[in-house]
């Protein structure tokens, strides 16, 4: 686990409200960070889906698919030391 010590400057009113709401505890800060990261991943996925919807990739031939499968299997074998 990583320990971070962060100096954070907030307006007094925001800091007080966040403290009263229990948002400045380590557990709540972790939850908020996880939630923000998840939201960013969803945003990136949505952007990629929109790009693919407007500019779809050309379909792969069965031979191209087999090359991809063979390449993946070879990588897995190398990684496992087989």
C-alpha positions as a printed NumPy array, in Angstrom:
array([[  0.   ,   0.   ,   0.   ],
       [  1.228,   3.504,  -0.783],
       [  0.987,   6.296,   1.751],
       [  0.527,   9.789,   0.348],
       [  0.891,  13.023,   2.237],
       [ -0.781,  15.768,   0.258],
       [ -1.098,  19.432,   1.07 ],
       [ -4.426,  20.534,  -0.307],
       [ -5.623,  24.127,  -0.344],
       [ -9.391,  24.461,  -0.341],
       [-11.701,  27.357,   0.358],
       [-12.657,  27.287,   4.037],
       [-16.329,  26.774,   3.282],
       [-15.633,  23.782,   1.033],
       [-13.182,  22.234,   3.508],
       [-15.645,  22.642,   6.37 ],
       [-18.541,  21.231,   4.381],
       [-16.461,  18.268,   3.167],
       [-15.227,  17.595,   6.698],
       [-18.777,  17.745,   8.124],
       [-19.946,  15.374,   5.368],
       [-17.188,  12.933,   6.297],
       [-15.504,  13.2  ,   2.904],
       [-11.976,  13.888,   4.168],
       [-11.42 ,  10.499,   5.764],
       [ -8.997,   8.07 ,   4.094],
       [-11.839,   5.658,   3.344],
       [-13.991,   8.343,   1.711],
       [-11.083,   9.815,  -0.236],
       [-10.282,   6.34 ,  -1.573],
       [-13.926,   5.862,  -2.595],
       [-14.007,   9.257,  -4.307],
       [-10.792,   8.537,  -6.215],
       [-12.053,   5.127,  -7.341],
       [-15.321,   6.699,  -8.467],
       [-13.493,   9.424, -10.415],
       [-11.197,   6.882, -12.085],
       [-14.152,   4.702, -13.043],
       [-15.943,   7.743, -14.528],
       [-12.863,   8.608, -16.595],
       [-12.608,   5.038, -17.909],
       [-16.262,   5.19 , -18.941],
       [-15.665,   8.524, -20.682],
       [-12.693,   7.097, -22.612],
       [-14.664,   3.985, -23.561],
       [-17.564,   6.124, -24.764],
       [-15.212,   8.241, -26.88 ],
       [-13.644,   5.142, -28.446],
       [-17.075,   3.633, -29.143],
       [-18.168,   6.874, -30.835],
       [-14.992,   6.915, -32.937],
       [-15.502,   3.3  , -33.976],
       [-19.16 ,   3.975, -34.778],
       [-18.208,   6.787, -37.161],
       [-15.037,   5.125, -38.51 ],
       [-15.492,   1.363, -38.194],
       [-12.533,  -0.936, -38.611],
       [-12.61 ,  -3.087, -41.739],
       [-13.672,  -6.674, -41.092],
       [-10.89 ,  -9.213, -40.641],
       [-10.549, -12.255, -42.841],
       [-10.542, -15.684, -41.204],
       [ -6.819, -15.89 , -41.967],
       [ -6.121, -12.578, -40.195],
       [ -8.122, -13.747, -37.181],
       [ -6.108, -16.967, -37.036],
       [ -2.826, -15.012, -37.16 ],
       [ -4.009, -12.929, -34.184],
       [ -4.978, -16.058, -32.251],
       [ -1.657, -17.746, -33.004],
       [  0.278, -14.613, -31.987],
       [ -1.614, -14.371, -28.697],
       [ -1.069, -18.052, -27.904],
       [  2.657, -17.707, -28.619],
       [  2.866, -14.71 , -26.267],
       [  1.08 , -16.642, -23.536],
       [  3.431, -19.597, -23.965],
       [  6.505, -17.34 , -23.783],
       [  5.168, -15.57 , -20.703],
       [  4.499, -18.861, -18.923],
       [  7.938, -20.225, -19.854],
       [  6.585, -23.101, -21.947]])
